[in-house]
Amino acid sequence: MNQLNGIAVGLEKVRKAFGATVALDGVSFEIKPGKTHALLGENGAGKSTIVKLLSGLIRPDAGVVSIFCRQVRIDNPRRAQALGIQTAFQELSLVPELTVAQNMFLSVEPLKAGIFVDRYKLEQEALIALTGIGVEDINPRWRIDQLSSPLRQKVEIAKAVARKPQILLLDESTSTLSRKDVNWVADLINRLEADGVTILFISHRLQEAREFCESLTVLRNGANVGDFQFGEINDNEIVSLIIGRSLGHAYPPRSETRIPTEETPILCVRNLSTENGLKQVSFSLRRNEILGVAALQGMGQSELFLSLFGMRRVTGGQIELDGRSTVLSSPIDAIRKGIAYVPEDRKNGGLFLNLPVGTNVSIPVINRFRRLGWMIDRKRENQAVTSALKSVGFNPFALYRPCSSFSGGNQQKITIAKWLMAEGRILLMFDPTRGVDIGAKSDIYVLMQQFKSDGGAIIFYSSEIPELVNLCDRVIVLYGGRVTQEFLSEKLSEDLLIAAAMGYKSKVVSEM
């Protein structure tokens, strides 16, 4: 049949359970050929289960899956690929030890004499594929483990597109990307649609879903709670469907707690420089304050946070805590001095996924529960962990379950609980809501305001400019490893911050 007619992807009463947990409960929806359709929902709503079903990684327990109006059984990834389905996964499917080219054509490499991989032809084909979709900042010879998270994500997308799919599944493919790269994804989607490719787009960013897609399906607790055209539903209605309640305002009101400007700053950074990025960075941080950091990808924000947590060697300048010069020689040293760090990558930098929740939360302060020199007082440890988990709205009955069994939003709550338990005064938060669903984002915003009200101070980097505008008391802008501008909350706007992050000098600047 003509694949431009009918339905490209169809699910009818699809059910999938993992033990007692029902991941999909009779889900039905359709995607028209050559269109981009958004699949929205909180973490754990069933989105990733659908991606795995269509990718051949798992099988449904019941129901019908149709591809181009033909009922199919997708038993394995090879069957999915034979049906024209390719996936760019959120949890990257790349092999870190291999090159970009090797990953892009893994299992379908060009051969010499039908036996040996033709490395030259492989790299040339990868270069042609990358250039053809507008990726000019990646060398096919680079190893994956040498790339940043955004570049790895672009390779994941390029890998899927290079195999010429008829159906493309994009699972949180923009979560690590800068605005420039998100624009690249938008252009890519437009080109693929023009070629008749059908796209299923999964994201927690409503603005992107509305920009890229014309239709959507909302999942909640494994069930389809609505199919719509974007033109017939507003964002507030979508959010209410996603979380099952009205979210009210997206951001909590700023705390009325007074920032003690007459006191010595809790942290003062003077002319801080590092080997790889920072150039004479200066700023201050006070109690009861959220200081935002606005920057495009690679402008020094990662170096700044790692330096303040003792993970980067400082080559110039100084750091002061409570007016006294200090050296942060290691993360342990930073923790002892009251600094905690919620990293961008909670899976690799924030948690030990295979260990229980309780163990993860108590690790930074495990010495607090020692007795007789080496024994751990488990009762006291569990009481403290339970209290920390309750403070972030996490069910303490999950104390003994591995962190890997929880959604991204809950994993981030565990990470935050860990540092709240450490009782640090300064919380470094690097893009803490990346890949987190709307409900969990709201919970994290409230936690930030509470930490601030309790006398803490936060340095907060976000790749989402609206978060900086609505949550921060001040925002500094990093450009080329330097602080180029600083704005007070009453001067903030999205346009202003975006322009500043791109290097545009504004006259609306606070006194530094």
C-alpha positions as CSV (number, residue, x, y, z in Angstrom):
1,M,0.0,0.0,0.0
2,N,1.0,3.6,-0.3
3,Q,2.7,4.5,2.9
4,L,1.7,8.1,2.7
5,N,-1.9,7.0,3.3
6,G,-3.5,5.4,6.4
7,I,-1.7,5.0,9.7
8,A,2.1,4.7,10.1
9,V,2.1,3.5,13.8
10,G,-0.9,2.1,15.6
11,L,-1.3,0.7,19.1
12,E,-4.6,-0.9,20.1
13,K,-5.2,-1.9,23.7
14,V,-1.6,-2.7,24.4
15,R,-0.8,-4.0,27.8
16,K,2.6,-4.6,29.5
17,A,3.4,-5.5,33.1
18,F,6.6,-6.1,34.9
19,G,5.6,-8.4,37.8
20,A,2.9,-6.5,39.8
21,T,3.7,-3.2,38.1
22,V,1.5,-2.4,35.1
23,A,3.5,-0.2,32.8
24,L,0.9,0.0,30.0
25,D,-2.8,-0.5,30.7
26,G,-4.6,-1.0,27.4
27,V,-2.9,1.9,25.6
28,S,-4.2,2.9,22.1
29,F,-3.1,5.7,19.8
30,E,-2.2,6.3,16.1
31,I,0.4,8.4,14.2
32,K,-0.2,9.5,10.6
33,P,2.5,8.9,8.0
34,G,5.1,11.7,7.6
35,K,4.0,13.5,10.8
36,T,5.7,14.2,14.1
37,H,3.6,13.1,17.1
38,A,4.4,13.9,20.7
39,L,4.2,11.4,23.5
40,L,4.0,13.2,26.8
41,G,3.8,12.1,30.4
42,E,5.6,12.0,33.7
43,N,8.6,9.6,34.3
44,G,7.1,6.2,34.8
45,A,3.9,7.0,32.8
46,G,4.8,4.4,30.1
47,K,6.6,6.4,27.4
48,S,9.8,4.5,27.5
49,T,7.9,1.2,27.6
50,I,6.3,2.1,24.3
51,V,9.7,3.0,22.8
52,K,11.1,-0.3,23.9
53,L,8.1,-2.2,22.5
54,L,8.4,-0.4,19.1
55,S,12.2,-1.0,19.2
56,G,11.9,-4.7,19.7
57,L,13.5,-4.7,23.2
58,I,10.4,-6.0,24.9
59,R,7.1,-7.6,23.9
60,P,3.6,-6.6,24.8
61,D,1.6,-9.0,27.0
62,A,-1.6,-8.2,25.0
63,G,-2.9,-5.9,22.3
64,V,-2.0,-5.1,18.7
65,V,0.8,-3.1,17.2
66,S,0.5,-2.1,13.5
67,I,3.0,-0.6,11.2
68,F,1.6,1.1,8.1
69,C,-1.7,-0.6,8.7
70,R,-0.2,-4.1,9.0
71,Q,-0.4,-6.0,12.3
72,V,3.2,-6.9,13.3
73,R,5.1,-8.8,15.9
74,I,8.3,-6.9,16.8
75,D,10.3,-9.7,18.5
76,N,13.7,-8.1,18.5
77,P,15.6,-5.0,17.4
78,R,16.5,-6.6,14.0
79,R,12.8,-7.0,13.3
80,A,12.2,-3.4,14.2
81,Q,14.9,-2.2,11.9
82,A,13.5,-4.5,9.1
83,L,10.2,-2.6,9.5
84,G,12.0,0.7,9.1
85,I,12.0,1.7,12.8
86,Q,15.1,3.4,14.2
87,T,15.5,4.8,17.7
88,A,17.6,7.6,19.3
89,F,17.5,6.6,22.9
90,Q,17.7,8.8,26.0
91,E,19.9,6.2,27.6
92,L,22.5,6.2,24.9
93,S,23.0,3.0,22.9
94,L,26.6,3.9,21.9
95,V,29.7,1.9,22.7
96,P,32.1,4.3,24.5
97,E,35.3,2.5,23.4
98,L,34.4,2.7,19.7
99,T,34.6,5.7,17.3
100,V,31.8,7.8,16.1
101,A,31.9,6.0,12.7
102,Q,32.0,2.5,14.2
103,N,29.0,3.3,16.3
104,M,27.0,4.8,13.5
105,F,27.3,1.7,11.3
106,L,27.8,-1.0,14.0
107,S,26.7,-4.4,12.6
108,V,26.3,-2.9,9.1
109,E,29.9,-1.9,8.4
110,P,31.3,-1.8,4.8
111,L,33.6,-4.8,4.3
112,K,36.7,-5.6,2.3
113,A,36.6,-8.9,0.5
114,G,33.4,-9.7,2.5
115,I,35.5,-10.2,5.6
116,F,37.4,-7.2,6.9
117,V,35.9,-3.8,7.9
118,D,36.9,-1.2,5.4
119,R,37.9,1.6,7.9
120,Y,38.4,4.2,5.2
121,K,35.0,3.7,3.6
122,L,33.4,3.4,7.0
123,E,34.8,6.8,8.0
124,Q,33.9,8.4,4.7
125,E,30.3,7.1,4.9
126,A,30.0,8.5,8.5
127,L,31.4,11.8,7.4
128,I,28.9,12.0,4.5
129,A,26.0,11.0,6.8
130,L,27.0,13.6,9.5
131,T,27.5,16.4,6.9
132,G,24.2,15.5,5.2
133,I,22.2,16.2,8.4
134,G,24.2,19.4,9.3
135,V,26.6,18.0,11.9
136,E,30.0,19.6,11.3
137,D,31.4,19.7,14.8
138,I,32.0,15.9,15.2
139,N,34.9,14.0,13.7
140,P,34.0,10.4,12.7
141,R,37.4,9.2,14.1
142,W,36.7,10.5,17.6
143,R,36.0,8.0,20.3
144,I,32.6,8.2,22.0
145,D,34.1,8.3,25.5
146,Q,36.0,11.5,24.5
147,L,32.8,13.4,23.7
148,S,30.7,15.6,25.9
149,S,27.1,14.6,26.7
150,P,25.6,16.9,24.0
151,L,27.9,15.6,21.3
152,R,27.1,12.0,22.3
153,Q,23.4,12.8,22.0
154,K,23.9,14.2,18.5
155,V,25.8,11.0,17.5
156,E,22.9,9.0,18.9
157,I,20.5,10.9,16.7
158,A,22.8,10.8,13.7
159,K,23.2,7.0,14.1
160,A,19.4,6.5,13.8
161,V,19.0,8.9,10.9
162,A,21.9,7.5,8.9
163,R,20.1,4.2,8.7
164,K,17.3,5.9,6.7
165,P,14.3,5.1,8.9
166,Q,10.7,5.2,7.8
167,I,9.7,5.6,11.5
168,L,12.0,7.5,13.9
169,L,11.6,7.4,17.7
170,L,13.2,10.3,19.5
171,D,13.3,9.5,23.2
172,E,14.3,12.7,25.2
173,S,16.8,13.5,22.4
174,T,17.0,17.2,23.2
175,S,17.4,16.9,27.0
176,T,21.2,17.6,26.9
177,L,21.3,19.9,23.9
178,S,21.9,23.7,23.8
179,R,19.3,25.9,22.1
180,K,21.5,26.0,19.0
181,D,21.5,22.2,18.8
182,V,17.7,22.1,19.6
183,N,17.3,24.3,16.5
184,W,19.3,21.8,14.6
185,V,16.9,19.0,15.7
186,A,14.0,21.2,14.6
187,D,15.5,21.6,11.1
188,L,16.3,17.9,11.0
189,I,12.7,17.0,11.8
190,N,11.4,19.3,9.1
191,R,13.6,17.7,6.5
192,L,12.7,14.2,7.6
193,E,9.0,15.0,7.5
194,A,9.5,16.4,4.0
195,D,11.0,13.0,3.1
196,G,7.9,11.2,4.5
197,V,9.5,10.0,7.7
198,T,7.1,9.5,10.6
199,I,8.5,10.6,14.0
200,L,7.5,9.8,17.6
201,F,8.9,12.6,19.8
202,I,9.2,12.2,23.6
203,S,10.1,15.2,25.7
204,H,9.4,16.9,29.0
205,R,9.7,20.3,27.3
206,L,6.3,21.4,26.2
207,Q,7.6,24.3,24.2
208,E,9.7,21.9,22.0
209,A,6.8,19.4,21.6
210,R,4.5,22.2,20.5
211,E,7.2,23.6,18.2
212,F,8.0,20.2,16.5
213,C,4.7,18.3,16.6
214,E,1.1,18.9,15.4
215,S,-0.5,16.2,17.5
216,L,0.1,14.6,20.9
217,T,-0.9,11.7,23.2
218,V,-0.7,12.1,27.0
219,L,0.0,9.1,29.2
220,R,-0.6,8.9,32.9
221,N,0.0,5.8,35.1
222,G,0.3,3.6,32.0
223,A,-3.0,4.7,30.4
224,N,-3.8,7.1,27.5
225,V,-5.6,10.1,29.0
226,G,-6.0,12.1,25.8
227,D,-5.2,12.5,22.1
228,F,-5.2,16.0,20.7
229,Q,-4.0,18.4,18.0
230,F,-1.8,21.0,19.6
231,G,-4.0,23.8,18.3
232,E,-6.9,22.6,20.4
233,I,-5.3,22.4,23.8
234,N,-3.2,24.8,25.9
235,D,-0.2,24.1,28.1
236,N,-2.0,24.3,31.4
237,E,-4.5,21.7,30.2
238,I,-1.7,19.5,29.0
239,V,0.1,19.7,32.4
240,S,-3.2,18.9,34.2
241,L,-3.6,15.8,32.1
242,I,0.1,14.8,32.7
243,I,0.1,15.0,36.4
244,G,-3.6,14.4,37.1
245,R,-4.1,17.7,38.9
246,S,-3.8,21.4,38.3
247,L,-0.2,22.5,38.8
248,G,-1.2,26.1,39.6
249,H,1.8,28.4,38.9
250,A,4.7,26.7,37.2
251,Y,7.1,28.3,39.6
252,P,6.6,28.8,43.4
253,P,6.7,32.4,44.6
254,R,10.1,33.7,45.6
255,S,10.9,33.4,49.3
256,E,10.4,36.6,51.2
257,T,13.5,35.8,53.3
258,R,15.8,38.9,53.3
259,I,19.2,38.4,51.7
260,P,21.6,39.8,54.3
261,T,23.6,42.1,52.1
262,E,25.4,43.7,55.0
263,E,26.9,40.4,56.1
264,T,30.1,38.9,54.7
265,P,29.2,36.8,51.7
266,I,29.1,33.0,52.5
267,L,31.2,32.5,49.3
268,C,33.4,34.9,47.4
269,V,35.2,34.0,44.2
270,R,38.0,36.4,43.1
271,N,39.7,36.2,39.7
272,L,39.3,32.4,39.6
273,S,41.1,30.7,36.7
274,T,41.6,27.1,35.6
275,E,43.6,25.4,32.9
276,N,40.5,24.5,30.8
277,G,38.0,27.3,30.7
278,L,37.8,29.8,33.5
279,K,39.4,33.2,33.1
280,Q,39.4,35.5,36.2
281,V,35.9,34.8,37.3
282,S,34.6,36.9,40.2
283,F,31.3,36.9,42.0
284,S,29.8,36.6,45.5
285,L,27.1,34.5,47.1
286,R,25.1,35.3,50.2
287,R,22.8,33.4,52.6
288,N,19.2,33.1,51.6
289,E,20.1,33.6,47.9
290,I,19.8,31.6,44.7
291,L,22.5,32.8,42.3
292,G,21.8,31.7,38.7
293,V,24.4,31.0,36.0
294,A,23.4,31.6,32.4
295,A,25.7,30.2,29.7
296,L,25.6,28.5,26.3
297,Q,27.2,25.1,26.0
298,G,31.0,25.0,26.8
299,M,31.3,28.6,28.2
300,G,32.9,27.5,31.4
301,Q,29.9,26.6,33.6
302,S,31.0,23.0,34.1
303,E,34.6,24.1,35.0
304,L,33.1,26.6,37.6
305,F,31.0,24.0,39.4
306,L,33.7,21.4,39.4
307,S,36.2,23.9,40.7
308,L,33.9,24.8,43.6
309,F,33.5,21.2,44.5
310,G,37.2,20.5,44.5
311,M,37.3,18.5,41.2
312,R,39.3,20.9,39.1
313,R,42.7,22.4,39.9
314,V,42.6,26.2,40.3
315,T,45.5,28.0,38.5
316,G,44.8,31.5,39.7
317,G,42.6,33.6,42.0
318,Q,41.1,32.6,45.3
319,I,38.0,31.2,46.9
320,E,36.8,32.7,50.2
321,L,34.3,31.0,52.6
322,D,32.9,33.4,55.3
323,G,35.6,35.9,54.4
324,R,38.5,33.5,54.8
325,S,40.6,32.3,51.9
326,T,40.4,28.5,51.4
327,V,41.6,25.8,49.0
328,L,39.1,23.1,47.9
329,S,41.5,20.2,47.3
330,S,38.9,17.5,46.7
331,P,35.1,16.7,46.9
332,I,35.7,15.4,50.5
333,D,37.3,18.7,51.4
334,A,34.4,20.6,49.8
335,I,31.8,18.5,51.7
336,R,33.6,19.1,55.0
337,K,33.5,22.9,54.3
338,G,29.7,22.8,53.7
339,I,29.5,22.6,49.9
340,A,27.3,20.0,48.2
341,Y,27.0,19.3,44.5
342,V,23.9,18.0,42.5
343,P,25.5,17.1,39.1
344,E,24.1,17.2,35.6
345,D,24.4,13.4,35.1
346,R,22.7,11.9,38.2
347,K,23.2,8.4,36.8
348,N,27.0,8.6,36.4
349,G,27.9,11.4,38.8
350,G,25.2,11.6,41.4
351,L,24.2,8.1,42.4
352,F,25.4,4.5,42.7
353,L,22.5,3.1,40.8
354,N,22.9,-0.5,41.9
355,L,23.0,0.4,45.6
356,P,19.9,0.9,47.7
357,V,18.4,4.3,48.2
358,G,19.4,4.4,51.9
359,T,23.1,3.7,51.2
360,N,23.2,6.4,48.5
361,V,21.7,9.0,50.8
362,S,24.1,8.3,53.7
363,I,27.3,7.9,51.8
364,P,28.6,11.5,52.2
365,V,28.2,11.4,56.0
366,I,28.6,7.8,56.8
367,N,31.2,8.6,59.4
368,R,28.5,10.4,61.4
369,F,27.0,7.0,62.3
370,R,30.2,5.1,63.3
371,R,30.5,3.6,66.7
372,L,33.4,1.8,68.3
373,G,35.6,3.2,65.6
374,W,34.3,1.0,62.7
375,M,30.7,-0.3,63.2
376,I,27.8,1.6,61.7
377,D,24.8,2.3,63.8
378,R,22.2,1.3,61.3
379,K,19.2,2.4,63.4
380,R,20.5,6.0,63.6
381,E,21.5,5.9,59.9
382,N,18.0,4.7,58.8
383,Q,16.3,7.3,61.0
384,A,18.4,10.1,59.5
385,V,17.9,8.8,55.9
386,T,14.1,8.5,56.4
387,S,13.9,12.1,57.6
388,A,16.0,13.3,54.6
389,L,13.8,11.4,52.1
390,K,10.6,12.7,53.7
391,S,11.9,16.3,53.3
392,V,12.1,15.8,49.5
393,G,8.7,14.1,49.3
394,F,10.1,10.6,48.6
395,N,8.6,7.5,50.1
396,P,10.9,6.3,52.8
397,F,9.6,2.7,52.5
398,A,11.7,2.5,49.4
399,L,14.9,2.6,51.5
400,Y,16.2,-0.7,50.4
401,R,15.3,-0.6,46.7
402,P,18.2,0.1,44.2
403,C,18.2,3.6,42.8
404,S,18.1,2.1,39.3
405,S,14.5,1.1,39.8
406,F,13.2,4.7,40.0
407,S,12.3,7.3,37.5
408,G,14.6,10.2,36.6
409,G,12.6,12.6,38.8
410,N,12.8,10.4,41.8
411,Q,16.5,9.7,41.3
412,Q,17.1,13.4,41.3
413,K,15.1,13.7,44.6
414,I,17.4,11.0,46.1
415,T,20.4,13.0,45.0
416,I,19.1,16.1,46.6
417,A,18.1,14.2,49.8
418,K,21.7,13.0,50.0
419,W,23.1,16.5,50.1
420,L,20.4,17.8,52.4
421,M,21.4,15.1,54.9
422,A,25.0,16.3,54.6
423,E,23.7,19.7,56.0
424,G,25.8,21.8,53.6
425,R,25.3,25.5,53.5
426,I,26.1,25.9,49.8
427,L,24.3,23.8,47.2
428,L,25.7,23.6,43.7
429,M,22.9,22.6,41.3
430,F,24.0,21.9,37.7
431,D,21.0,21.6,35.5
432,P,19.1,19.5,38.1
433,T,15.8,19.3,36.2
434,R,17.2,18.0,32.9
435,G,15.2,15.0,31.8
436,V,12.8,15.4,34.8
437,D,9.0,15.4,34.4
438,I,6.8,18.4,35.1
439,G,5.6,17.3,38.5
440,A,9.1,16.4,39.8
441,K,10.4,19.8,38.5
442,S,7.8,21.6,40.5
443,D,8.9,19.6,43.6
444,I,12.5,20.5,43.0
445,Y,11.7,24.2,42.7
446,V,9.9,24.1,46.1
447,L,12.9,22.3,47.6
448,M,15.2,25.0,46.3
449,Q,13.1,27.8,47.8
450,Q,12.9,25.9,51.1
451,F,16.7,25.4,51.3
452,K,17.1,29.1,50.6
453,S,14.6,30.1,53.3
454,D,16.4,27.9,55.8
455,G,19.5,30.0,55.4
456,G,21.2,28.1,52.7
457,A,22.7,29.5,49.4
458,I,22.4,28.0,46.0
459,I,24.4,28.4,42.8
460,F,22.1,27.2,40.0
461,Y,22.9,26.5,36.4
462,S,20.1,25.6,34.0
463,S,19.9,25.1,30.3
464,E,16.3,26.3,30.5
465,I,16.3,30.1,30.6
466,P,12.8,30.4,32.1
467,E,14.0,28.6,35.3
468,L,16.8,31.2,35.8
469,V,14.3,34.0,35.3
470,N,11.7,32.7,37.7
471,L,13.8,31.1,40.4
472,C,16.9,33.3,40.9
473,D,17.6,36.4,42.9
474,R,20.6,37.2,40.7
475,V,22.1,35.8,37.5
476,I,25.6,36.0,36.3
477,V,26.4,35.3,32.7
478,L,29.4,33.3,31.6
479,Y,30.8,33.8,28.1
480,G,34.2,32.5,27.0
481,G,35.0,31.5,30.5
482,R,34.4,35.0,31.9
483,V,31.6,36.6,33.9
484,T,30.4,39.2,31.4
485,Q,27.2,40.5,32.9
486,E,25.2,40.3,36.1
487,F,21.4,40.9,36.5
488,L,19.2,41.4,39.5
489,S,15.9,39.5,39.6
490,E,13.8,42.6,38.8
491,K,15.9,43.2,35.7
492,L,15.6,39.6,34.4
493,S,13.8,38.5,31.2
494,E,14.3,35.5,28.9
495,D,15.2,37.7,25.9
496,L,17.8,39.6,28.0
497,L,19.5,36.5,29.3
498,I,19.5,34.7,25.9
499,A,21.1,37.8,24.3
500,A,23.7,38.1,27.1
501,A,24.5,34.4,26.9
502,M,25.2,34.9,23.2
503,G,27.7,37.7,24.0
504,Y,25.4,40.7,23.5
505,K,26.2,43.5,25.9
506,S,23.2,45.0,27.6
507,K,23.0,48.3,29.4
508,V,20.6,46.8,31.9
509,V,23.2,45.5,34.3
510,S,23.3,45.5,38.1
511,E,26.2,46.8,40.0
512,M,28.8,44.1,40.4
